Amino acid sequence: MNGISKQVQFDVIFNGYAYPGEKRICGFDVSGSINRTDFNIAGDDKLLSGKAMHDEIINLKMSLRME
């Protein structure tokens, strides 16, 4: 982000496989947090929704489906 590359660690839960038709799909839930100052994201920056960011820690949650 912002031209800065850093390793971050996330918790990953494997939700298993599904076999719809002839595909094999697996699912994961991913969660973790990053410190926005590590990536030079200023306190007056805004999210895409226009809301201001106030906390230094940004919590991330993702649900992934991979084919």
Buried (B, 14 or more C-beta within 10 A) or exposed (E): EEEEEEEEEEEEEEEEEEEEEEEEEEBBEEEBBBEBEEBEBEEEEEEEEEEEBEEEEBEEEEEEEEE
